[in-house]
Amino acid sequence: MKTRFYCILVLLACSITLYAQGYQWEKAISYREGKQNAYMKQICLLDVYYPTDKKDFPTVVWFHGGGLTGGDREIPRELREQGIAVVGVSYRLCAGNKDPKAINADVTTDDAVDDAAAATAWVVKNIARYGGNPSKIYLAGHSAGGYLVSMIGLDKSRLAKYGVDADSFAALIPFSGQAITHFQNRRDRGISDYQPLIDEHAPLYYVRKDCPPILLICGDREREMLGRYEENAYMWRMLKIIGHPAAYLYELQGFDHGTMSHPAHSILLEYIRNREKEVDK
């Protein structure tokens, strides 16, 4: 047992040394231009974590979860020291309790989607300065973050506003994202969490066969939140029916909504590695 514990400590020490030598982390970069209110200046920020000893690397733009009312930008531990850049994005949050005194009381789900588009456009236009390849950008996020990925990746108007083609990304990889209209949007309109809706606020509304490759990853259907697997299964089925050539659906047996992100990162990384191998051929 002592020998095993010692080996673990050695591995951790090596990992920390590698991180210190081969990666850099730039934090709290503003991704918006022009007029902003105080809350936007506070929240519309991103962190760039990137390798310093290589060039032409892929980048994952990562959107955190939290129901569009909570959470903060992060660089997932599973994605660190993997030879890729990771950009963690924070975006405006809706006031979950609708407190009129809250600094974000007037924020809508569309504001969060617009922030996701603005941040992604920033990455497209700036990642080359860090050594990354703008044609190797993957959009990913968990839960609410997955919803944002699907919205800006499927509704082309969101990124077109910032001069970016949504079809230029290497892949869309939402983790347990809502495919129907987000429940926060429905709550704002007085609609129950249990009443499904598909309108212009739903990724399913924009299903098209020419979007980038899309990996829909969910937890166990019996453990997921509010039929989240079935939402994604329906979106996958519609993508297949209309002829999308690279739509994939993964159900992670035994994992619930919160724990599915850990194995899902392995799927994301394996997909990126396989794409890199194809490019190198």
C-alpha positions in Angstrom: 0.0 0.0 0.0 2.9 2.4 0.9 4.6 1.7 -2.4 1.4 2.4 -4.3 0.9 5.6 -2.4 4.5 6.7 -3.2 4.0 6.0 -6.9 0.8 8.1 -6.9 2.8 11.0 -5.3 5.5 10.6 -7.9 3.0 10.7 -10.8 1.3 13.8 -9.3 4.6 15.5 -9.0 5.5 14.7 -12.6 2.1 16.0 -13.7 2.6 19.3 -11.8 6.0 19.7 -13.4 4.7 19.1 -16.9 1.9 21.6 -16.3 4.4 24.2 -15.1 6.7 23.7 -18.0 4.4 23.0 -21.0 1.2 25.0 -20.5 0.2 28.5 -19.8 -3.1 29.8 -18.4 -4.3 33.4 -19.2 -7.3 34.4 -17.2 -10.1 36.9 -17.2 -9.9 38.1 -20.8 -12.8 40.2 -22.0 -14.4 38.8 -25.2 -16.8 41.6 -25.8 -16.3 45.0 -27.6 -18.3 48.1 -27.5 -20.8 49.3 -24.9 -21.3 47.1 -21.9 -23.0 47.4 -18.6 -21.3 46.7 -15.3 -22.5 43.1 -15.2 -21.3 42.3 -18.7 -17.8 43.7 -17.8 -17.8 41.5 -14.8 -19.0 38.3 -16.4 -18.2 38.3 -20.1 -14.7 36.9 -19.6 -12.8 33.8 -20.7 -9.7 31.9 -19.7 -7.2 30.5 -22.2 -5.2 27.4 -21.2 -2.8 26.3 -24.0 0.4 24.3 -24.6 3.5 26.4 -25.0 5.7 23.8 -26.7 3.7 23.1 -29.8 1.8 24.8 -32.6 -1.3 24.1 -34.8 -3.1 22.4 -31.8 -6.8 21.9 -31.5 -8.9 24.0 -29.1 -12.0 23.1 -27.1 -14.2 26.0 -26.2 -15.9 24.9 -23.0 -19.2 26.3 -21.6 -20.1 25.4 -18.0 -23.4 24.1 -16.8 -25.7 25.5 -14.1 -29.2 25.8 -15.6 -28.3 29.3 -17.1 -28.6 30.7 -13.5 -25.4 29.5 -11.9 -21.9 28.3 -12.4 -18.7 29.9 -13.6 -16.1 29.4 -16.3 -13.7 26.5 -15.8 -11.0 24.5 -17.5 -12.0 20.9 -16.8 -9.3 18.9 -15.2 -9.8 16.0 -17.6 -8.9 18.3 -20.5 -5.7 19.7 -19.1 -2.3 18.5 -20.3 -3.7 16.8 -23.3 -1.9 18.7 -26.0 -4.8 20.9 -26.7 -6.0 24.4 -25.8 -9.1 24.8 -23.6 -11.0 28.1 -23.4 -13.3 28.4 -20.4 -16.1 30.9 -20.9 -18.4 32.7 -18.5 -21.6 34.2 -19.7 -24.5 36.2 -18.4 -26.8 34.3 -16.1 -30.5 34.6 -15.6 -31.7 35.6 -12.1 -33.2 32.3 -11.0 -35.4 33.9 -8.3 -36.3 36.9 -10.5 -35.2 39.3 -7.8 -35.7 42.8 -9.3 -32.8 44.1 -7.3 -30.4 41.5 -8.8 -27.7 42.9 -11.1 -28.7 40.3 -13.7 -32.5 40.5 -13.2 -33.1 41.5 -16.9 -30.8 38.8 -18.4 -32.6 36.4 -20.8 -31.6 33.0 -22.1 -31.0 34.7 -25.5 -28.4 36.9 -23.8 -26.5 33.8 -22.6 -26.7 32.4 -26.2 -25.4 35.7 -27.6 -22.5 35.7 -25.1 -21.6 32.2 -26.2 -21.6 33.3 -29.8 -19.4 36.4 -29.0 -16.9 34.3 -27.0 -16.7 31.7 -29.7 -16.1 34.4 -32.3 -13.3 35.8 -30.1 -11.6 32.4 -30.1 -11.9 32.0 -33.8 -10.3 35.4 -34.4 -7.6 35.1 -31.7 -6.5 31.5 -31.1 -3.8 31.7 -33.7 -2.0 34.2 -31.5 -1.5 31.4 -29.0 -0.4 28.8 -31.6 -3.8 27.2 -32.2 -5.4 26.3 -35.5 -8.7 28.2 -36.1 -9.9 25.2 -38.2 -9.5 22.9 -35.3 -12.0 24.4 -32.8 -14.4 22.1 -31.0 -17.4 23.5 -29.1 -18.4 21.6 -26.0 -20.2 22.1 -22.7 -22.2 20.4 -20.0 -25.9 20.8 -19.4 -26.7 24.5 -19.9 -23.3 24.7 -21.6 -24.4 21.9 -24.0 -27.5 23.8 -24.8 -25.4 26.9 -25.7 -23.2 24.8 -27.9 -26.2 23.4 -29.8 -27.9 26.8 -30.2 -24.9 28.6 -31.7 -23.8 25.6 -33.8 -27.2 24.9 -35.3 -28.7 28.4 -35.6 -26.3 30.0 -38.0 -27.6 33.5 -37.4 -26.1 33.5 -33.8 -22.4 33.4 -35.0 -23.1 35.2 -38.3 -23.8 38.3 -36.2 -20.0 38.2 -35.3 -18.8 37.4 -38.8 -18.2 33.7 -38.1 -19.6 30.7 -40.1 -21.1 28.1 -37.7 -20.1 25.4 -40.1 -16.4 26.1 -39.7 -16.0 24.2 -36.5 -14.4 20.8 -36.2 -17.4 19.4 -34.2 -20.2 20.2 -31.8 -20.0 18.1 -28.6 -22.8 18.9 -26.1 -22.9 16.9 -22.8 -26.5 16.4 -21.7 -27.6 19.6 -23.3 -31.3 20.4 -23.7 -32.5 19.9 -27.3 -35.9 21.4 -26.7 -36.5 25.0 -25.4 -34.4 25.4 -22.3 -36.4 25.1 -19.0 -35.2 28.5 -17.8 -36.8 30.1 -20.9 -40.0 28.2 -20.2 -40.0 29.3 -16.6 -39.6 32.9 -17.7 -42.7 32.5 -19.8 -44.7 30.7 -17.0 -44.3 27.2 -18.7 -43.8 24.2 -16.5 -40.6 22.2 -16.5 -42.7 19.2 -17.5 -44.3 20.8 -20.5 -41.9 20.3 -23.5 -41.7 23.0 -26.1 -39.8 23.3 -29.4 -39.7 26.9 -30.8 -37.0 29.3 -31.9 -35.3 28.9 -28.5 -34.7 25.2 -29.1 -31.8 23.5 -30.8 -34.2 21.0 -32.4 -35.9 23.9 -34.2 -32.7 24.4 -36.3 -31.8 20.8 -37.1 -30.0 20.7 -40.5 -27.9 18.2 -42.4 -25.0 20.6 -43.2 -24.0 21.5 -39.6 -20.5 20.3 -38.3 -20.1 16.8 -37.0 -22.1 16.5 -33.8 -21.6 14.2 -30.8 -24.6 14.1 -28.5 -23.5 12.6 -25.1 -25.9 11.8 -22.3 -26.1 9.9 -19.1 -28.2 6.8 -18.4 -31.7 7.4 -19.6 -33.0 6.1 -16.3 -30.8 8.5 -14.3 -30.8 11.6 -16.5 -32.7 14.9 -15.8 -36.2 15.4 -17.2 -35.9 13.1 -20.2 -32.7 14.6 -21.3 -31.5 11.4 -23.1 -34.8 11.2 -25.0 -34.5 14.8 -26.1 -31.1 14.1 -27.5 -32.1 10.8 -29.0 -34.9 12.6 -30.9 -32.4 15.3 -32.2 -30.0 12.5 -33.3 -32.9 10.7 -35.1 -33.9 13.9 -36.9 -30.3 14.6 -38.0 -30.1 11.1 -39.4 -33.4 11.4 -41.2 -32.5 14.6 -43.0 -29.2 13.1 -44.0 -26.5 14.4 -41.6 -23.4 12.3 -42.3 -21.7 12.5 -38.9 -24.2 12.6 -36.1 -23.5 10.4 -33.1 -25.4 9.6 -29.9 -23.8 8.2 -26.7 -25.6 7.0 -23.7 -23.3 6.5 -20.7 -24.9 3.6 -18.7 -24.8 4.0 -15.0 -24.0 7.8 -14.9 -26.5 10.5 -14.0 -26.8 14.0 -15.2 -24.0 15.3 -12.9 -21.5 12.5 -13.1 -21.7 11.8 -16.9 -19.3 14.6 -17.7 -16.2 12.7 -16.5 -16.5 9.7 -18.9 -17.8 12.1 -21.6 -14.5 14.0 -21.6 -12.8 10.7 -22.6 -15.1 10.5 -25.6 -14.4 14.1 -26.6 -10.6 13.6 -26.3 -10.7 10.3 -28.2 -12.7 12.0 -31.0 -10.1 14.8 -31.2 -7.2 12.4 -31.3 -8.8 10.4 -34.1 -9.5 13.5 -36.1 -5.8 14.6 -35.7 -4.7 11.2 -36.9 -6.9 11.5 -40.0 -5.3 14.9 -40.7 -1.8 13.5 -40.4 -2.4 10.8 -42.9 
